[in-house]
Structures are given as structure tokens and as C-alpha cells.
Amino acid sequence: MMKHLKISVIIGIFCVTAACTLQAQSTGTLPNEILQATRDGDAFKLAEFFNSKIELVLPSNSGVYSKEQAQFMMKKFFSSYPPVSFQIIHQGIRENATFAIGKYTHSKGQFRILFLAKTENSKTLIHQLRIELQDE
């Protein structure tokens, strides 16, 4: 009787944990830390969420880079175009990935930023980051 109770409790805990994880993934939102790092122009904090290889598309160049290379490139981007504001305009889930589209405003104009991230082992990692010039 006690053995069945223990098994039931373990199964219950597992089900609740799995349901919470699925709920978090199904909301289709990026972690706040990614959004705040972008608002702050903090390449170091943003790079904490980069996959080991990331597709990075910037106005001046694009390619697949290591996490360290992408961090350096984003540091250069943020210093060239310091953020005035950043806001998410759309986000959701596509296949097994979370995506978000945001409007990044700097002193001389705007960019559209697209994040494509996947959650692996309870950690959200950015696999693609696209920054495109936004017409006003």
C-alpha cells in the first residue's frame, strides 16, 4: 500500500513538472533576460543565450558564427547603434521553435530584430538573430 502511494506521488510530481514545462514552452515567449539585454544593448548578457553556432544576419554582413564571434559582432552593432528603445511587436511558436519580432530604435532610425530560439534542457538558446533596417 505505501509502495503504491509513493509511486503515485512520484508520478504526480512528474506530471505536474512536465505540464509546467510544456506550458512555459507553449506560451511562445522569449525569456525576459533576452529582451532586457537587447533593450540595454548588452552583448555579453545576450550572448549567454546564443547557441554554440548561431546564424547572425546584420545590415553589414551575415553568416553562421561561433557564440564568441557573434557576441563580438553584437557588441560592435550595439556600440554603432545604441538602443533608445526595444519592444516586441509579435511572438509565437513555429514548429519546435519560439520566435519574436521586435522594433529596435536608435538615435538615427529603427531596425527590425527577429529572434529564433529553441528550448533545450530547460535552457532557451538563440539559433538565429536577424537585424534588418526598418523603413519608417
RAKA-V99281 format. One record per backbone hydrogen bond with DSSP energy under -1.0 kcal/mol. NH is the residue of the N-H (numbers start at 1). CO is the residue of the C=O. E is the energy in kcal/mol with one decimal. If there is no record, write none. Layout:
{{NH	CO	E} {NH	CO	E}}
//
This chain:
{{5	1	-1.8} {6	2	-2.5} {7	3	-2.2} {8	4	-2.4} {9	5	-2.4} {10	6	-2.5} {11	7	-2.7} {12	8	-2.4} {13	9	-2.6} {14	10	-2.4} {15	11	-2.6} {16	12	-2.4} {17	13	-2.5} {18	14	-2.8} {19	15	-2.5} {20	16	-2.3} {21	17	-2.3} {22	18	-2.6} {23	19	-2.3} {24	20	-2.3} {25	21	-2.1} {26	22	-2.3} {34	31	-1.1} {35	31	-1.3} {36	32	-3.0} {37	33	-2.2} {38	34	-1.7} {39	35	-2.4} {40	36	-2.4} {42	37	-2.8} {46	42	-2.2} {47	43	-2.5} {49	46	-2.0} {50	47	-1.6} {51	126	-2.5} {54	65	-2.8} {55	127	-2.7} {56	63	-2.8} {57	129	-2.7} {58	61	-2.9} {63	56	-1.9} {65	54	-2.8} {67	52	-1.3} {70	66	-2.7} {71	67	-2.1} {72	68	-2.1} {73	69	-2.4} {74	70	-2.5} {75	71	-2.3} {76	72	-2.0} {77	73	-2.3} {78	74	-3.0} {79	75	-2.0} {80	76	-2.0} {81	77	-2.5} {84	105	-3.7} {85	105	-1.6} {87	103	-1.8} {89	101	-3.0} {90	101	-1.7} {92	99	-2.2} {94	97	-2.8} {97	94	-2.1} {98	117	-3.0} {99	92	-2.6} {100	115	-1.8} {101	90	-3.4} {102	113	-2.9} {103	87	-2.9} {104	111	-3.0} {105	85	-2.9} {106	109	-2.7} {109	106	-1.1} {111	104	-2.8} {112	132	-3.2} {113	102	-2.5} {114	130	-2.7} {115	100	-2.8} {116	128	-2.3} {117	98	-3.2} {118	125	-2.4} {120	123	-2.8} {123	120	-1.6} {125	118	-3.0} {126	49	-4.3} {127	116	-2.8} {128	116	-1.9} {129	55	-2.7} {130	114	-2.5} {131	57	-3.2} {132	112	-2.8} {134	110	-2.3}}
//
